[in-house]
């Protein structure tokens, strides 16, 4: 099985999977025009993983509104040459994606902490930030230090809120020190 990505003439992106990817992609390109973006070995689980990552961009079914993030990810992980036979197993692909997102989350979290630091001790910043992210301080530090193999979609979404999150946590602490319970992140 293979997960594939195509971009139609109207620029929407289809994320699908097939056991006969050459035939399926050819059919889709005849119907919708556009280009083949790439493929990777995978099954429904990997396809769902991508669908979940880009759920906010879903148009209908397996069609998504493209974003720079989506197209960059596809370019980074997908083979742009039509497959003849897949050599990597889906579990390996998922692990690579999880590690890539864990590293991106670590970088984003380090940036948030840097923005919030402002002469505050690291422990104080982490004590403020962890509840705002809905995680323990230990989990926050493990993500920041790249000591995790994966992050959840919810964690990734909250962490990559970036400067807005740092500002909101700081504002909540200024308004009512010690309480970040009311933050909606």
C-alpha positions as CSV (number, residue, x, y, z in Angstrom):
1,X,0.0,0.0,0.0
2,X,1.1,3.5,-0.7
3,X,0.1,7.0,0.5
4,X,0.1,9.5,-2.3
5,X,-0.3,13.2,-2.7
6,X,-1.6,15.0,-5.8
7,X,-2.4,18.6,-6.4
8,X,-5.3,19.3,-8.7
9,X,-5.5,22.1,-11.3
10,X,-7.5,24.2,-8.8
11,X,-4.5,23.6,-6.4
12,X,-6.3,21.5,-3.8
13,X,-4.3,18.6,-2.5
14,X,-5.6,15.0,-2.2
15,X,-4.1,12.7,0.4
16,X,-5.0,9.2,-0.4
17,X,-3.7,5.6,-0.3
18,X,-3.9,2.8,-2.8
19,X,-2.4,-0.6,-3.5
20,X,-2.2,0.4,-7.1
21,X,-0.9,3.9,-6.8
22,X,0.1,4.4,-10.5
23,X,-3.3,3.5,-11.7
24,X,-5.1,5.5,-9.0
25,X,-3.0,8.6,-9.5
26,X,-3.4,8.4,-13.3
27,X,-7.2,8.2,-12.9
28,X,-7.3,11.2,-10.6
29,X,-5.0,13.3,-12.7
30,X,-7.3,12.6,-15.7
31,X,-10.3,13.7,-13.7
32,X,-8.9,16.7,-11.9
33,X,-5.8,17.7,-13.8
34,X,-2.8,18.8,-11.8
35,X,0.4,17.2,-10.7
36,X,1.7,14.2,-8.7
37,X,3.4,15.5,-5.6
38,X,4.8,12.3,-4.3
39,X,4.2,9.1,-2.3
40,X,5.4,7.1,0.6
41,X,4.9,3.5,1.7
42,X,1.8,3.4,3.9
43,X,-1.7,2.3,4.7
44,X,-4.9,3.8,6.0
45,X,-3.2,4.5,9.4
46,X,-0.6,6.7,7.8
47,X,-3.2,8.3,5.5
48,X,-5.3,9.1,8.7
49,X,-2.2,10.5,10.4
50,X,-1.8,13.0,7.5
51,X,-5.6,13.8,7.5
52,X,-5.4,14.5,11.2
53,X,-2.4,16.8,10.8
54,X,-4.2,18.9,8.3
55,X,-7.8,18.5,9.5
56,X,-8.4,22.3,9.7
57,X,-7.6,22.5,5.9
58,X,-10.0,19.7,4.9
59,X,-12.4,20.7,2.1
60,X,-14.2,17.4,1.5
61,X,-13.3,13.8,1.9
62,X,-9.6,13.4,1.2
63,X,-9.2,16.9,-0.4
64,X,-7.4,19.7,1.5
65,X,-6.7,23.3,1.0
66,X,-2.9,23.5,0.5
67,X,-0.7,25.5,2.9
68,X,3.0,26.2,2.8
69,X,3.4,23.9,5.9
70,X,1.6,21.0,4.0
71,X,3.5,21.4,0.8
72,X,6.8,21.7,2.7
73,X,6.1,18.5,4.6
74,X,5.1,16.6,1.5
75,X,8.3,17.8,-0.3
76,X,10.4,16.7,2.8
77,X,8.9,13.2,3.2
78,X,7.4,12.1,-0.1
79,X,9.2,10.6,-3.0
80,X,8.3,12.6,-6.1
81,X,8.9,9.7,-8.5
82,X,6.0,7.3,-9.1
83,X,6.6,4.1,-7.1
84,X,7.5,0.8,-8.5
85,X,7.8,-1.0,-5.2
86,X,7.9,0.4,-1.7
87,X,10.9,-0.3,0.5
88,X,10.0,1.4,3.8
89,X,7.3,0.0,6.0
90,X,4.5,2.3,7.2
91,X,5.7,2.1,10.9
92,X,9.1,3.5,9.9
93,X,7.5,6.4,8.0
94,X,5.2,7.2,11.0
95,X,8.2,7.1,13.4
96,X,10.1,9.5,11.1
97,X,7.1,11.9,11.0
98,X,6.7,11.7,14.8
99,X,10.3,12.5,15.4
100,X,10.2,15.4,12.9
101,X,7.2,16.9,14.7
102,X,8.7,16.3,18.1
103,X,11.8,18.3,17.0
104,X,9.6,21.1,15.5
105,X,7.7,21.2,18.8
106,X,10.9,21.4,20.8
107,X,12.1,24.3,18.7
108,X,8.8,26.1,19.0
109,X,8.7,25.5,22.8
110,X,12.3,26.8,23.2
111,X,11.3,30.0,21.4
112,X,8.2,30.5,23.5
113,X,10.3,30.0,26.7
114,X,12.9,32.4,25.4
115,X,10.2,35.1,24.7
116,X,8.7,34.7,28.1
117,X,12.0,34.5,30.1
118,X,12.6,38.3,30.5
119,X,14.9,37.9,33.5
120,X,12.6,35.3,35.1
121,X,14.2,32.0,36.2
122,X,13.6,29.1,33.8
123,X,11.7,27.2,36.6
124,X,9.2,30.1,37.0
125,X,8.6,30.3,33.2
126,X,8.0,26.6,33.0
127,X,5.6,26.7,36.0
128,X,3.6,29.3,34.2
129,X,3.7,27.7,30.8
130,X,2.9,24.1,31.6
131,X,-0.7,24.6,32.8
132,X,-1.4,26.9,29.8
133,X,-0.3,24.1,27.5
134,X,-2.3,21.5,29.5
135,X,0.8,19.5,30.4
136,X,3.0,18.8,33.4
137,X,6.3,20.7,33.8
138,X,8.1,17.4,33.4
139,X,6.4,16.8,30.0
140,X,7.1,20.4,28.9
141,X,10.8,20.0,29.8
142,X,11.0,16.6,28.1
143,X,9.6,18.1,24.8
144,X,11.8,21.1,25.0
145,X,14.9,18.9,25.6
146,X,13.9,16.5,22.7
147,X,13.6,13.6,25.1
148,X,10.3,12.4,23.6
149,X,9.6,10.3,20.5
150,X,6.4,12.0,19.6
151,X,4.0,14.8,20.6
152,X,0.2,14.6,20.3
153,X,-1.6,16.7,17.8
154,X,-3.1,18.8,20.6
155,X,0.3,19.4,22.2
156,X,1.8,20.3,18.8
157,X,-1.1,22.7,18.0
158,X,-0.8,24.5,21.4
159,X,3.0,24.7,21.3
160,X,3.1,26.1,17.8
161,X,0.7,28.9,18.8
162,X,4.0,30.5,19.4
163,X,4.3,34.2,20.3
164,X,0.5,34.5,20.8
165,X,0.6,31.9,23.5
166,X,3.6,33.6,25.2
167,X,1.8,36.9,25.2
168,X,-1.4,35.4,26.5
169,X,0.3,33.6,29.4
170,X,2.3,36.7,30.3
171,X,-0.9,38.9,30.2
172,X,-2.8,36.4,32.4
173,X,0.1,36.3,34.9
174,X,0.2,40.1,35.0
175,X,-3.5,40.4,35.4
176,X,-3.9,37.7,38.1
177,X,-0.5,36.3,39.2
178,X,-0.5,32.5,39.6
179,X,-3.6,31.8,37.5
180,X,-3.5,30.7,33.9
181,X,-6.5,28.4,34.3
182,X,-8.7,30.6,32.2
183,X,-6.5,30.6,29.1
184,X,-8.1,29.1,26.1
185,X,-5.2,27.6,24.0
